[in-house]
Amino acid sequence: GRWVEVSGKLQQGRGLQWLDGTGARVQIAQPPKETAEETQVRVPAAPPPEVVFSTPIPDETDVGLTTNVRVQFSRDIAPLTIRGKVQARYVTAQGTSVEETSAIEIATQYMPGTRVLEIRFARPLERFQMVKIELLDGITGTDSQALPAWSLTFQTGS
């Protein structure tokens, strides 16, 4: 419950700081008076999470029929927000547009240590088909920032 006031010269060297109190004064002091204004420090929000890597890579061809898809994020993801937000479909290219055909049954697992979402297919993929994986809106980071919708398209081989 007591305060001490020390005056001197602040010194720095070899990565250390110290107060040079030579010829300075040391005395018992009154505690500082609280001010009516509160200073609020705002810490800027970190950028929202994003996909930084996937395997297979976008537009890859000759992907194995028993492959698993792995998606790595830049930031930690809240695992409960992934449920129901990942879709896999076979698609066909019609000129410049892509038409979705049938859904593919998948299971997902998020590994927080590596920030990787692993997508496993219930059965081997069909040969020579284009597959589209989508991460839908609603997936968030652990700080509640939203992951933008993202998709990956690749083609299976033989």
Secondary structure, 3 states (H helix, E strand, C coil): CCEEEECCEEEEECCEEEEECCCCCEEEECCCCCCCCCCCCCCCCCCCCCEEEEECCCCCCCECCCCCEEEEECCCECHHHCCCCEEEEEEEEECCEEEEEEECCEEEEEECCCCEEEEEECCCCCCCCEEEEEECCCCEECCCCECCCEEEEEEECC
